[in-house]
Amino acid sequence: MTLEKRRDIEPSERRQFVRIKKNYIIRFYIKANPSLKFEMSQIENISKGGICFTSTMAITPGDVLSIELRTPYVVGTIFLEGKVLSSKEVVKGLVYANRLKFDNLNPDAMVILDKIEKYNLNNVDQQ
């Protein structure tokens, strides 16, 4: 089966990284204000370059977020960091779609992101 026929993988020639549509759970906070409670959310898609996720609050573009990601590939939590590129209101006052570009990823995080990509690309032929 080709990549074009899979709904959870979005290939694009203009993208540096393959986007994987998976609904992993994240918790995040704005790095400049860690005293605020974590916001829990679900991602729309993920790649080695960043994530798209929804939230119940608008996030200022340029804010740096600290993120805890949980996947079935690791028992523990993966810690990520990135800069918000955009935050768009989807449902007035309730739901916001956010785009984030990863920055300063540690080697463990890169290994997990690589596993997520490889696992999902390898399963293309099995479906």
C-alpha positions as CSV (number, residue, x, y, z in Angstrom):
1,M,0.0,0.0,0.0
2,T,1.4,3.4,-0.8
3,L,1.7,6.3,1.6
4,E,-1.0,8.2,-0.3
5,K,-3.6,5.6,0.7
6,R,-2.9,5.9,4.4
7,R,-4.9,8.4,6.4
8,D,-2.6,8.5,9.4
9,I,0.5,9.5,7.3
10,E,0.6,12.7,5.3
11,P,3.5,12.8,2.9
12,S,4.3,16.1,1.3
13,E,7.3,17.1,-0.8
14,R,7.5,20.5,0.8
15,R,7.9,19.1,4.3
16,Q,11.2,18.1,5.8
17,F,9.7,15.4,8.0
18,V,6.8,13.0,7.5
19,R,3.7,13.8,9.6
20,I,2.1,10.9,11.5
21,K,-1.5,11.3,12.5
22,K,-1.7,9.7,15.9
23,N,-3.7,10.9,18.9
24,Y,-1.1,10.7,21.7
25,I,-1.7,12.5,25.0
26,I,0.4,15.4,26.0
27,R,0.7,17.7,29.0
28,F,2.3,21.1,28.5
29,Y,3.1,24.3,30.2
30,I,4.5,27.6,29.1
31,K,8.2,27.4,29.9
32,A,8.4,31.1,31.0
33,N,5.7,30.5,33.6
34,P,6.1,26.9,35.0
35,S,4.1,27.7,38.1
36,L,0.9,27.5,36.0
37,K,-0.8,24.1,36.0
38,F,-0.2,21.7,33.1
39,E,-2.7,21.7,30.4
40,M,-3.7,18.2,29.1
41,S,-4.3,17.8,25.4
42,Q,-4.3,15.4,22.5
43,I,-2.1,15.8,19.4
44,E,-3.5,15.8,15.9
45,N,-0.2,14.8,14.3
46,I,3.5,14.6,15.0
47,S,6.8,14.6,13.1
48,K,10.5,14.9,14.0
49,G,10.0,18.7,13.4
50,G,7.0,19.4,15.6
51,I,3.4,18.7,16.5
52,C,-0.1,20.0,15.9
53,F,-2.4,19.8,19.0
54,T,-5.6,21.2,20.4
55,S,-6.0,23.1,23.6
56,T,-8.6,24.8,25.6
57,M,-6.6,28.0,25.7
58,A,-5.1,30.3,23.2
59,I,-1.3,30.2,23.2
60,T,0.8,33.2,22.1
61,P,2.9,32.5,19.0
62,G,6.5,32.5,20.0
63,D,5.9,31.1,23.5
64,V,8.1,28.2,24.3
65,L,6.3,25.1,25.7
66,S,7.6,22.3,27.8
67,I,5.8,19.1,26.8
68,E,5.3,15.6,28.3
69,L,4.4,13.1,25.6
70,R,3.2,9.5,26.3
71,T,3.3,6.9,23.7
72,P,2.9,3.1,23.6
73,Y,6.6,2.8,22.6
74,V,8.0,3.8,26.0
75,V,6.9,3.1,29.6
76,G,7.8,6.5,30.8
77,T,7.2,10.0,29.6
78,I,9.1,11.8,26.8
79,F,10.1,15.4,27.5
80,L,10.0,17.8,24.5
81,E,10.3,21.5,24.1
82,G,9.3,23.8,21.3
83,K,8.1,27.2,20.1
84,V,4.5,27.9,19.2
85,L,4.1,28.9,15.6
86,S,0.4,29.5,15.6
87,S,-2.7,29.2,17.7
88,K,-6.0,29.4,15.9
89,E,-9.5,29.5,17.5
90,V,-11.5,26.5,16.2
91,V,-14.5,26.7,18.5
92,K,-15.1,30.2,19.9
93,G,-13.6,30.4,23.4
94,L,-13.3,26.7,23.8
95,V,-10.9,24.9,21.4
96,Y,-7.7,26.1,19.8
97,A,-5.6,24.4,17.1
98,N,-1.9,24.9,17.8
99,R,1.3,24.3,15.7
100,L,4.6,23.9,17.5
101,K,8.1,23.5,16.2
102,F,10.5,21.4,18.3
103,D,13.6,23.0,19.7
104,N,16.5,21.7,21.9
105,L,15.4,18.1,21.7
106,N,17.4,15.7,23.8
107,P,18.8,12.5,22.3
108,D,16.2,10.3,24.0
109,A,13.4,12.3,22.5
110,M,14.9,12.0,19.0
111,V,15.1,8.3,19.4
112,I,11.4,8.1,20.3
113,L,10.4,10.4,17.5
114,D,12.4,8.2,15.1
115,K,10.6,5.1,16.5
116,I,7.2,6.7,16.0
117,E,8.1,7.5,12.4
118,K,9.6,4.1,11.6
119,Y,6.9,2.1,13.2
120,N,4.2,4.0,11.3
121,L,6.0,3.9,8.0
122,N,6.8,0.2,8.4
123,N,3.1,-0.6,9.0
124,V,2.1,1.0,5.7
125,D,2.7,-2.2,3.9
126,Q,0.9,-4.3,6.5
127,Q,-2.5,-2.5,6.0
